[in-house]
């Protein structure tokens, strides 16, 4: 599979996508307009190895709900990501059997090499 989960209103996502210049066989899914399904999050989990690695602790709702002071389990991370798109660390790039999560320079460079 070749897919990029992103937020179309996010300048960082826009910059990374233009930097990657993905081929036309890549599917771009705007997670705000096209919500993540259970099957999609489970596919990401299978590649990433944990829901926590897909979870954004920088999300505004994370702070508002005081989630850092709660003992969250893997299932909690999964349910929060499914509940609200801002909990997904963005972008998530799937290049065949590899997954690249987030916007760090190292991750973006590795994704570039895989695409």
KADA-V327659 format. One record per backbone hydrogen bond with DSSP energy under -1.0 kcal/mol. NH is the residue of the N-H (numbers start at 0). CO is the residue of the C=O. If there is no record, write none. Layout:
# KADA-V327659
NH&CO ; NH&CO
This chain:
# KADA-V327659
2&93 ; 3&26 ; 4&91 ; 5&28 ; 9&6 ; 13&9 ; 14&10 ; 15&11 ; 16&12 ; 17&13 ; 18&14 ; 19&15 ; 20&16 ; 25&22 ; 26&1 ; 28&3 ; 30&5 ; 33&29 ; 40&36 ; 41&37 ; 42&38 ; 43&39 ; 44&40 ; 45&41 ; 46&42 ; 47&43 ; 48&44 ; 55&86 ; 62&58 ; 63&59 ; 64&60 ; 65&62 ; 66&61 ; 68&65 ; 69&66 ; 71&69 ; 76&72 ; 77&73 ; 78&74 ; 79&75 ; 80&76 ; 81&77 ; 82&78 ; 83&79 ; 86&83 ; 87&84 ; 88&53 ; 91&4 ; 92&99 ; 93&2 ; 94&97 ; 95&0 ; 97&94 ; 99&92 ; 101&90 ; 107&103 ; 108&104 ; 109&105 ; 110&106 ; 111&107 ; 112&108 ; 113&109 ; 114&110
